[in-house]
Amino acid sequence: MDFTEEEEMETSDKEQAWGREDLITLLHSIKENIPKGDMSIYTKGERTLKWDKVAFGPYSPQMCHQKWKELSKKMRKVRSLAELVTEAEVVFENPFQGQNWKIHPDFPRRPTPSNSIFSKENFKKFAKQLPEMTSPELFKLMNEKYNELPEHKKAKYIAKFQKEKEMYEKRMRKFREEYSGGKKVQRDSLKNIKGPLTPHGLWYRHERREFLLANPGAKRDCIRQSIVQKVRWSKLPDEEKLKWINRSLEQQTQYEEEDMEKHPENNGSRKAKHKPLLRKSERLLKDLADGKPDKPPSKGYNLFCKEQKANIQGEGLPNTQYLVICSQRWKKMTKSQKEAYQRRCNKLKKEYEVNMNQFLCTVTDKERILLENRKSMQTSTLAAQKGTKNKFQGEPKKPPERGHAVFYSEKMAELRAKSSHLSSRTCMTMVSPLWKKLAQKEKEHYQRIAQERAREYQVELRSWFKTLSTKEQAKYFDQNPNKLKILDNPEQRWMAKKGRTSDSEDDNIDTSSDEDDSDEDSEHMEKEKWSGCSSISSSSEEDSDME
């Protein structure tokens, strides 16, 4: 609906004063009369809109149309009429809260820093002298030039900045008085964090609160500079750090208990999504305070490296070459010297087991729960990193599938019985040629043994699987979808569709025993067990990595 210029002039003369409620009513009326699904441009929408239906109260169609023109002049119009009206509604109902009104139009402009004032005044001069340089390069150069200025020349720009700063503070006070309804919100990065906080996080939150109580109007940068969190945390005495470490561990226990109450169906098997709560230095400090015995190195070579570390640092050699130097020195040692280190390592392990058992007898039930939680969390994190699966109680162990694996298992056991100090790498070197020298009939004999053990394993697995509950069976299939080949359970075949991956226990012999070895190493409470050539590969890889 179009109007002539004369009609619009008449309405403007007779126009009444529009109040806020009238403007909101006008916008609602326009929105209701826009045809549904109309996505035409706003100019066409204005022409086709039935303004006689928009009119309300004392306002005629011409007056409504004229008022809308005045409002729309101040708005971005690269949108449909419906979108423009929706934004206008948001503006009038909730001023400066819409998605396109994030900054208040009357908000004072911040003062220009002194180096920026220098750059602004000298930009044309530098651009004329150095036309080949881009704007970012020029600004970088001018910033360097400003830093090189003597103090008496910098004073001019600093004075200008201070003057602007005073004006800015006055305008801000006036702005706050005029718009006092708006809430001033200070962001807190430590607020609403899911999960327990680290000891350092708890300490920093405490320091931050104390500082804000003493200085309520402090800015965020001032808070960080005053606390100097990392430096002060590192200089805290051990007793003070222990206080925050204990609080953090208590918070972790409480969080896990609440998580169990909210999600009882997980039965404690929920994967940890958070990083380790304690750093290595904090964990060692906690163990030392609890009287927990130090864990000895797992192998003789590791013990040698630990003893050599102090010597290498005393010689002034770089830390990056630490393992290289240790490896070179280890290779130069005689066989008897290496065996002596391994014997010492075995002795330390036995002493550690005794001391650890004594330590567990002295701790309270609450401390024991904390230790178990830490232990289970470390084990689950290690399992998640290595891609291992959760073990089920009573699950039969998968035997080697190949004949050579059976042969290696037997020969390795014989060598270990005779010489327990030998490394897996040495044993592997001794056993490997023996398999190659075997006749074909003997190799077939070992293959038949592997097949017979595989059949026995299938029978044991089926019997064990029947003892599981429905939930446990579903969980087992979810983790081991390829076991359906053995169990042959068509009713639950759909369970294997979620996250179907290649079963490392079926495809690769090494993984099955490698998981056992990794679990034993992480516990440090049982002796190494060598079953299957997989354990040979696992330990061989560990030695090769260290050497």
C-alpha positions as CSV (number, residue, x, y, z in Angstrom):
1,M,0.0,0.0,0.0
2,D,1.6,3.3,-1.2
3,F,1.0,6.8,0.0
4,T,1.6,10.1,-1.8
5,E,4.1,12.7,-0.5
6,E,1.2,15.1,0.4
7,E,-0.4,12.5,2.6
8,E,2.9,11.7,4.3
9,M,3.5,15.5,4.9
10,E,0.0,15.8,6.4
11,T,0.5,12.8,8.7
12,S,3.9,14.2,9.9
13,D,2.2,17.5,10.8
14,K,-0.6,15.8,12.7
15,E,1.7,13.1,14.2
16,Q,1.4,12.6,17.9
17,A,4.3,11.8,20.3
18,W,5.1,8.1,20.1
19,G,5.8,6.5,23.4
20,R,7.8,3.3,24.0
21,E,4.7,1.2,24.4
22,D,3.3,2.6,21.2
23,L,6.4,1.7,19.3
24,I,6.4,-1.9,20.6
25,T,2.7,-2.2,19.6
26,L,3.5,-0.9,16.2
27,L,6.3,-3.4,15.6
28,H,4.1,-6.3,16.9
29,S,1.3,-5.2,14.5
30,I,3.6,-5.0,11.5
31,K,5.0,-8.5,12.3
32,E,1.5,-10.0,12.6
33,N,0.5,-8.6,9.2
34,I,3.6,-9.8,7.3
35,P,2.5,-12.8,5.2
36,K,3.9,-16.1,6.4
37,G,7.0,-17.3,4.5
38,D,7.5,-13.9,2.9
39,M,11.3,-13.5,2.3
40,S,11.2,-10.6,-0.1
41,I,13.4,-7.6,0.4
42,Y,12.1,-5.0,2.9
43,T,11.2,-2.3,0.3
44,K,8.8,-4.7,-1.5
45,G,7.5,-5.8,1.9
46,E,6.7,-2.2,2.8
47,R,4.8,-1.6,-0.4
48,T,2.8,-4.8,-0.2
49,L,2.0,-4.6,3.5
50,K,-1.6,-3.7,4.4
51,W,-1.0,-0.7,6.6
52,D,-4.7,-0.2,7.3
53,K,-4.6,-3.4,9.3
54,V,-1.4,-2.3,11.0
55,A,-3.0,0.9,12.3
56,F,-4.1,1.0,15.9
57,G,-5.5,3.5,18.4
58,P,-5.1,7.1,17.5
59,Y,-2.5,6.3,14.8
60,S,-3.6,6.2,11.2
61,P,-2.1,3.9,8.5
62,Q,-0.1,6.8,7.1
63,M,1.3,7.7,10.6
64,C,2.3,4.1,11.2
65,H,4.0,3.9,7.8
66,Q,5.9,7.1,8.3
67,K,7.0,6.1,11.8
68,W,8.3,2.8,10.5
69,K,10.3,4.7,7.8
70,E,12.0,6.8,10.5
71,L,12.9,3.7,12.5
72,S,14.2,1.7,9.6
73,K,16.5,4.5,8.5
74,K,18.9,3.7,11.4
75,M,19.0,-0.1,10.7
76,R,20.9,-2.4,8.4
77,K,18.5,-3.4,5.7
78,V,20.3,-6.2,3.9
79,R,17.6,-8.5,5.4
80,S,13.9,-9.3,5.0
81,L,11.2,-7.1,6.6
82,A,10.4,-9.9,9.1
83,E,14.0,-10.0,10.3
84,L,14.2,-6.2,10.7
85,V,11.0,-6.1,12.7
86,T,12.2,-9.0,15.0
87,E,15.5,-7.1,15.7
88,A,13.6,-3.9,16.4
89,E,11.4,-5.8,18.9
90,V,14.4,-7.1,20.7
91,V,15.9,-3.6,20.9
92,F,12.9,-1.9,22.4
93,E,12.0,-4.8,24.8
94,N,15.5,-5.5,26.0
95,P,17.7,-2.5,25.1
96,F,21.3,-3.4,24.1
97,Q,20.8,-7.1,24.8
98,G,20.2,-8.4,21.3
99,Q,22.8,-10.3,19.3
100,N,23.6,-7.2,17.2
101,W,23.7,-4.8,20.1
102,K,26.6,-6.2,22.2
103,I,28.2,-2.8,22.9
104,H,26.1,0.1,24.2
105,P,26.2,3.1,21.8
106,D,26.9,5.5,24.6
107,F,29.8,3.4,26.1
108,P,32.9,5.7,26.4
109,R,35.8,5.0,24.1
110,R,38.9,3.7,25.9
111,P,42.0,6.0,25.9
112,T,44.6,5.6,23.3
113,P,47.9,4.2,24.7
114,S,51.0,6.5,24.4
115,N,52.7,4.3,21.8
116,S,49.5,4.3,19.6
117,I,49.4,8.1,19.8
118,F,53.0,8.2,18.6
119,S,52.2,5.8,15.7
120,K,49.1,7.8,14.7
121,E,50.9,11.1,14.6
122,N,53.9,9.7,12.7
123,F,52.3,7.2,10.4
124,K,52.2,9.4,7.3
125,K,55.8,10.5,7.8
126,F,57.0,6.9,8.0
127,A,54.8,5.7,5.1
128,K,56.2,8.4,2.9
129,Q,59.8,7.5,3.8
130,L,59.3,3.8,3.5
131,P,56.6,3.2,0.7
132,E,57.7,-0.4,0.2
133,M,56.7,-1.5,3.7
134,T,53.2,-2.7,4.5
135,S,51.0,-1.2,7.3
136,P,51.7,-4.0,9.8
137,E,55.4,-3.6,9.2
138,L,55.2,0.1,9.6
139,F,53.3,-0.1,12.9
140,K,55.9,-2.6,14.2
141,L,58.7,-0.3,13.2
142,M,57.1,2.7,14.8
143,N,56.5,0.7,18.0
144,E,60.3,-0.1,18.1
145,K,61.1,3.6,17.5
146,Y,58.8,4.7,20.3
147,N,60.5,2.3,22.7
148,E,63.9,3.8,21.7
149,L,62.8,7.3,22.5
150,P,64.3,9.0,25.6
151,E,62.1,9.6,28.6
152,H,61.7,13.3,28.1
153,K,60.3,12.8,24.5
154,K,58.0,10.0,25.7
155,A,56.6,12.3,28.3
156,K,54.6,14.3,25.7
157,Y,52.7,11.2,24.6
158,I,52.3,9.9,28.1
159,A,50.7,13.2,29.1
160,K,48.2,13.0,26.2
161,F,47.4,9.5,27.3
162,Q,46.8,10.5,30.9
163,K,44.6,13.4,29.8
164,E,42.4,11.0,27.7
165,K,42.4,8.5,30.6
166,E,41.0,11.1,33.0
167,M,38.3,12.0,30.5
168,Y,37.5,8.4,30.0
169,E,37.1,7.8,33.8
170,K,34.8,10.8,34.1
171,R,32.6,9.5,31.2
172,M,32.5,6.0,32.7
173,R,31.3,7.3,36.0
174,K,28.6,9.3,34.2
175,F,27.7,6.3,32.1
176,R,27.3,4.0,35.2
177,E,25.1,6.6,36.9
178,E,22.9,6.9,33.9
179,Y,22.6,3.2,33.2
180,S,22.9,1.8,36.7
181,G,20.4,-1.0,35.8
182,G,23.0,-3.0,34.0
183,K,24.8,-5.6,36.1
184,K,28.6,-5.5,36.1
185,V,29.8,-9.1,35.7
186,Q,33.4,-10.1,36.2
187,R,34.3,-13.4,34.5
188,D,35.8,-16.1,36.6
189,S,37.7,-18.7,34.7
190,L,37.6,-21.1,37.6
191,K,33.9,-20.9,38.0
192,N,31.6,-23.8,36.9
193,I,34.5,-26.1,36.1
194,K,33.3,-29.7,35.9
195,G,35.3,-32.1,38.0
196,P,37.9,-31.5,40.8
197,L,40.4,-28.7,40.7
198,T,44.1,-29.3,40.8
199,P,46.0,-28.2,44.0
200,H,47.3,-25.2,42.1
201,G,43.8,-24.3,40.9
202,L,42.4,-24.5,44.4
203,W,45.2,-22.3,45.8
204,Y,44.8,-19.7,43.0
205,R,41.1,-19.5,43.5
206,H,41.6,-18.9,47.2
207,E,44.3,-16.2,46.6
208,R,42.0,-14.5,44.0
209,R,39.1,-14.4,46.4
210,E,41.3,-12.9,49.1
211,F,42.6,-10.2,46.7
212,L,39.1,-9.3,45.5
213,L,37.8,-8.9,49.1
214,A,40.7,-6.5,49.8
215,N,40.5,-4.7,46.4
216,P,36.9,-5.0,45.1
217,G,37.5,-2.7,42.1
218,A,40.6,-4.4,40.8
219,K,41.0,-5.2,37.2
220,R,41.8,-8.7,35.9
221,D,45.3,-7.8,34.9
222,C,46.1,-6.4,38.3
223,I,44.8,-9.6,39.9
224,R,47.2,-11.8,37.9
225,Q,50.1,-9.5,38.4
226,S,49.6,-9.2,42.1
227,I,49.2,-12.9,42.7
228,V,52.0,-13.9,40.3
229,Q,50.5,-17.4,40.5
230,K,53.2,-19.7,39.0
231,V,56.1,-18.1,40.8
232,R,54.5,-18.0,44.2
233,W,53.1,-21.5,43.9
234,S,56.6,-22.9,43.2
235,K,58.0,-21.1,46.2
236,L,55.4,-22.3,48.7
237,P,56.7,-24.5,51.5
238,D,55.9,-28.2,51.2
239,E,53.5,-28.1,54.2
240,E,51.4,-25.4,52.5
241,K,51.4,-27.4,49.2
242,L,50.3,-30.6,51.0
243,K,47.3,-28.8,52.4
244,W,46.0,-28.0,48.9
245,I,47.0,-31.4,47.6
246,N,44.9,-33.1,50.3
247,R,41.9,-30.8,49.6
248,S,42.2,-31.6,45.9
249,L,42.2,-35.4,46.5
250,E,39.2,-35.0,48.8
251,Q,37.4,-33.1,46.1
252,Q,38.2,-35.8,43.6
253,T,36.8,-38.5,45.9
254,Q,33.6,-36.5,46.5
255,Y,33.2,-35.8,42.8
256,E,33.6,-39.6,42.0
257,E,31.0,-40.5,44.7
258,E,28.5,-37.9,43.3
259,D,29.2,-39.2,39.8
260,M,28.4,-42.8,40.9
261,E,25.1,-41.6,42.4
262,K,24.1,-39.8,39.2
263,H,25.2,-42.6,37.0
264,P,24.9,-45.9,38.9
265,E,24.5,-47.9,35.6
266,N,28.2,-47.2,34.9
267,N,29.3,-49.3,37.9
268,G,32.5,-47.3,38.3
269,S,33.6,-48.1,34.8
270,R,33.2,-44.5,33.5
271,K,36.3,-43.3,31.6
272,A,38.2,-40.4,33.1
273,K,38.0,-37.4,30.8
274,H,40.1,-35.1,32.9
275,K,43.9,-34.8,33.0
276,P,45.8,-36.3,35.9
277,L,44.9,-34.3,39.1
278,L,48.5,-34.3,40.5
279,R,51.7,-33.5,38.8
280,K,54.6,-35.8,39.2
281,S,56.3,-33.5,41.8
282,E,53.0,-33.2,43.7
283,R,52.4,-36.9,43.7
284,L,55.9,-37.6,45.0
285,L,55.5,-35.0,47.7
286,K,52.2,-36.6,48.8
287,D,53.8,-40.1,48.8
288,L,56.7,-38.9,50.9
289,A,54.4,-37.2,53.4
290,D,52.3,-40.4,53.7
291,G,55.4,-42.5,54.3
292,K,54.9,-44.5,51.2
293,P,58.0,-46.4,50.1
294,D,59.7,-45.3,46.9
295,K,59.0,-47.5,43.9
296,P,62.3,-49.0,42.6
297,P,63.2,-49.2,38.9
298,S,61.7,-52.1,37.0
299,K,65.0,-53.3,35.4
300,G,68.7,-53.2,36.0
301,Y,69.2,-50.8,33.1
302,N,66.8,-48.4,34.7
303,L,68.6,-48.6,38.0
304,F,71.9,-47.9,36.3
305,C,70.4,-44.8,34.5
306,K,69.0,-43.5,37.8
307,E,72.4,-43.7,39.5
308,Q,74.2,-42.2,36.5
309,K,71.9,-39.2,36.3
310,A,73.6,-37.3,39.2
311,N,77.0,-38.0,37.7
312,I,76.0,-36.8,34.3
313,Q,74.6,-33.6,35.7
314,G,77.7,-33.0,37.8
315,E,79.9,-33.3,34.6
316,G,77.9,-30.4,33.1
317,L,76.6,-32.4,30.2
318,P,73.2,-31.4,28.6
319,N,70.1,-33.1,29.9
320,T,69.0,-33.9,26.4
321,Q,71.9,-36.3,26.0
322,Y,71.1,-38.1,29.3
323,L,69.7,-41.3,27.9
324,V,72.2,-41.4,25.0
325,I,75.1,-41.2,27.4
326,C,73.6,-43.8,29.7
327,S,73.0,-46.2,26.8
328,Q,76.6,-45.8,25.6
329,R,78.0,-46.5,29.1
330,W,75.7,-49.5,29.6
331,K,76.9,-51.1,26.4
332,K,80.5,-50.8,27.5
333,M,79.8,-52.7,30.7
334,T,80.6,-56.4,31.1
335,K,78.0,-59.1,31.3
336,S,78.7,-59.7,35.0
337,Q,78.3,-56.0,35.8
338,K,74.9,-55.9,34.1
339,E,73.8,-59.0,36.0
340,A,74.8,-57.4,39.3
341,Y,72.5,-54.4,38.5
342,Q,69.7,-56.8,37.7
343,R,70.2,-58.7,41.0
344,R,70.2,-55.4,42.9
345,C,67.0,-54.4,41.1
346,N,65.3,-57.7,42.0
347,K,66.3,-57.3,45.6
348,L,64.9,-53.7,45.7
349,K,61.6,-55.0,44.3
350,K,61.2,-57.6,47.0
351,E,62.0,-54.9,49.7
352,Y,59.5,-52.6,48.1
353,E,56.8,-55.3,48.3
354,V,57.4,-55.9,52.0
355,N,57.5,-52.1,52.8
356,M,54.4,-51.5,50.7
357,N,52.4,-54.1,52.6
358,Q,53.6,-52.7,55.9
359,F,52.6,-49.2,54.7
360,L,49.1,-50.4,53.7
361,C,48.5,-51.9,57.1
362,T,49.2,-48.5,58.8
363,V,46.9,-46.3,56.8
364,T,43.3,-45.6,57.7
365,D,40.3,-46.7,55.7
366,K,39.8,-43.3,54.3
367,E,43.4,-43.0,53.2
368,R,43.2,-46.5,51.7
369,I,40.2,-45.5,49.6
370,L,42.1,-42.5,48.4
371,L,45.1,-44.6,47.5
372,E,42.9,-47.1,45.7
373,N,41.1,-44.3,43.8
374,R,44.5,-42.9,42.7
375,K,45.7,-46.3,41.7
376,S,42.6,-47.2,39.7
377,M,42.6,-43.7,38.0
378,Q,46.3,-44.2,37.0
379,T,45.5,-47.7,35.7
380,S,42.5,-46.5,33.7
381,T,44.4,-43.6,32.3
382,L,47.2,-45.9,31.2
383,A,44.8,-48.3,29.7
384,A,43.1,-45.5,27.8
385,Q,46.4,-44.2,26.5
386,K,47.6,-47.7,25.3
387,G,44.2,-48.6,23.9
388,T,43.7,-51.6,26.2
389,K,40.4,-53.0,27.3
390,N,38.8,-53.5,30.7
391,K,39.3,-57.0,32.0
392,F,36.5,-59.2,33.3
393,Q,36.9,-61.2,36.4
394,G,37.4,-64.9,35.7
395,E,37.8,-64.4,31.9
396,P,39.9,-67.3,30.5
397,K,43.3,-66.2,29.1
398,K,43.6,-66.5,25.4
399,P,46.4,-68.9,24.4
400,P,48.9,-68.3,21.6
401,E,47.3,-69.2,18.2
402,R,50.6,-70.1,16.4
403,G,52.9,-73.1,16.8
404,H,56.0,-70.9,17.1
405,A,54.4,-69.0,19.9
406,V,53.9,-72.2,21.9
407,F,57.6,-73.2,21.2
408,Y,58.9,-69.7,22.2
409,S,56.8,-69.9,25.4
410,E,58.3,-73.3,26.5
411,K,61.8,-72.4,25.7
412,M,61.6,-69.0,27.3
413,A,60.3,-70.6,30.5
414,E,63.3,-73.0,30.5
415,L,65.8,-70.2,30.0
416,R,64.1,-68.1,32.8
417,A,64.3,-71.1,35.2
418,K,68.0,-71.5,34.5
419,S,69.1,-67.8,34.3
420,S,66.5,-65.3,35.7
421,H,68.9,-62.4,35.2
422,L,68.8,-62.7,31.4
423,S,67.0,-59.9,29.6
424,S,64.2,-60.8,27.2
425,R,66.2,-59.5,24.3
426,T,69.0,-62.0,25.0
427,C,66.5,-64.8,25.5
428,M,64.9,-63.9,22.2
429,T,68.2,-64.0,20.4
430,M,68.9,-67.5,21.8
431,V,65.5,-69.0,21.1
432,S,64.9,-67.6,17.6
433,P,67.6,-69.8,15.8
434,L,66.2,-72.9,17.6
435,W,62.8,-72.5,15.9
436,K,64.4,-72.1,12.5
437,K,66.4,-75.3,12.9
438,L,63.3,-77.4,13.8
439,A,62.1,-79.9,11.2
440,Q,58.8,-79.4,9.6
441,K,57.2,-82.3,11.5
442,E,58.2,-80.8,14.8
443,K,56.8,-77.4,13.8
444,E,53.5,-79.1,12.9
445,H,53.5,-80.8,16.3
446,Y,53.6,-77.4,18.0
447,Q,50.9,-76.1,15.7
448,R,48.6,-79.0,16.7
449,I,49.3,-78.1,20.4
450,A,48.2,-74.5,19.6
451,Q,45.0,-75.7,17.9
452,E,44.2,-78.0,20.8
453,R,44.7,-75.2,23.3
454,A,42.5,-72.9,21.2
455,R,39.6,-75.5,21.3
456,E,40.0,-75.8,25.1
457,Y,39.9,-72.0,25.3
458,Q,36.7,-71.8,23.3
459,V,35.0,-74.3,25.6
460,E,36.2,-72.4,28.7
461,L,35.1,-69.0,27.2
462,R,31.6,-70.2,26.5
463,S,31.2,-71.7,30.0
464,W,32.5,-68.5,31.6
465,F,30.3,-66.2,29.4
466,K,27.1,-67.9,30.6
467,T,27.9,-66.9,34.1
468,L,27.8,-63.2,33.2
469,S,24.7,-61.0,33.7
470,T,22.9,-59.5,30.7
471,K,24.5,-56.1,31.2
472,E,28.0,-57.6,31.6
473,Q,27.4,-59.7,28.4
474,A,26.4,-56.6,26.5
475,K,29.5,-54.7,27.8
476,Y,31.8,-57.6,26.9
477,F,30.4,-57.8,23.3
478,D,30.8,-54.0,23.0
479,Q,34.5,-54.3,23.9
480,N,35.2,-57.6,22.1
481,P,32.9,-57.8,19.0
482,N,35.0,-60.4,17.3
483,K,34.4,-62.9,20.2
484,L,31.0,-63.5,18.5
485,K,32.9,-65.9,16.2
486,I,33.7,-68.1,19.2
487,L,30.5,-67.6,21.3
488,D,28.2,-67.8,18.3
489,N,25.3,-65.9,20.0
490,P,23.1,-64.5,17.2
491,E,20.6,-62.9,19.7
492,Q,23.3,-60.4,20.8
493,R,25.1,-60.0,17.5
494,W,23.7,-56.5,17.3
495,M,25.7,-55.5,20.3
496,A,28.9,-55.7,18.3
497,K,27.8,-53.1,15.8
498,K,28.7,-50.2,18.1
499,G,32.3,-49.3,17.7
500,R,33.3,-52.4,15.8
501,T,37.1,-52.6,15.6
502,S,39.6,-55.3,15.0
503,D,40.1,-57.4,18.1
504,S,43.7,-57.2,18.9
505,E,43.6,-60.5,20.8
506,D,42.4,-62.3,17.7
507,D,44.5,-60.5,15.1
508,N,47.8,-60.2,16.9
509,I,49.3,-62.5,19.5
510,D,51.5,-59.9,21.0
511,T,48.8,-57.7,22.3
512,S,47.1,-60.3,24.6
513,S,50.2,-60.9,26.8
514,D,51.4,-57.3,26.3
515,E,48.3,-56.1,28.2
516,D,49.1,-58.6,31.0
517,D,52.7,-57.3,31.2
518,S,51.7,-53.7,31.1
519,D,49.2,-54.3,34.0
520,E,51.9,-56.1,36.0
521,D,54.4,-53.4,35.5
522,S,51.9,-50.7,36.5
523,E,51.0,-52.6,39.7
524,H,54.7,-53.4,40.6
525,M,53.3,-56.0,43.1
526,E,53.7,-59.3,41.2
527,K,56.5,-61.0,39.5
528,E,56.8,-61.0,35.7
529,K,55.0,-63.8,33.9
530,W,56.2,-65.1,30.6
531,S,53.4,-66.8,28.7
532,G,53.4,-66.8,24.9
533,C,55.8,-65.2,22.5
534,S,53.7,-62.0,23.0
535,S,55.4,-61.3,26.3
536,I,58.8,-61.7,24.6
537,S,57.9,-59.0,22.1
538,S,56.5,-56.7,24.7
539,S,59.6,-56.9,27.0
540,S,61.9,-56.7,23.9
541,E,60.3,-53.5,22.9
542,E,60.7,-52.0,26.4
543,D,64.4,-52.9,26.4
544,S,65.0,-51.5,22.9
545,D,63.2,-48.3,23.9
546,M,65.4,-47.8,26.9
547,E,68.6,-48.7,25.2
